[in-house]
Amino acid sequence: MNNTNMLSLESILVQQPGNIASDMDGEKVMLNVKNGKYYNLGEVGGEIWTALASPGPVSFVVDTIKENFEVPAELAQKDVLSFLQHLLDEDLIEFVDQP
């Protein structure tokens, strides 16, 4: 089964190398060295980015956001999946092959 284009709670994702991120006034900003684009990930996006510093399942990221920002599980899941899809579209994160 090829799941490279299907994002789910079981997907394992990790940051792509070649991005420089730093904190500015409580928000995470990032420069993608490959495409020269700057991104303002915001506070929540910064937490999501940090959670993907090492490979992990999307469900872990959702739980992290749910707990850190005290939002309902459905909202955390919807927002995290949407944000991760955007990061995938921009080639900032990648799928990790599962055994």
Buried (B, 14 or more C-beta within 10 A) or exposed (E): EEEEEEBEBEBBBBBBEEBEBEEEEEBBBBBBEEEEEEBEBBEBBBBBBBBBEEBBBBBBBBBBBBEEEEBEEEEBBEBBBEBBEEBBEEEBBBBEEEE
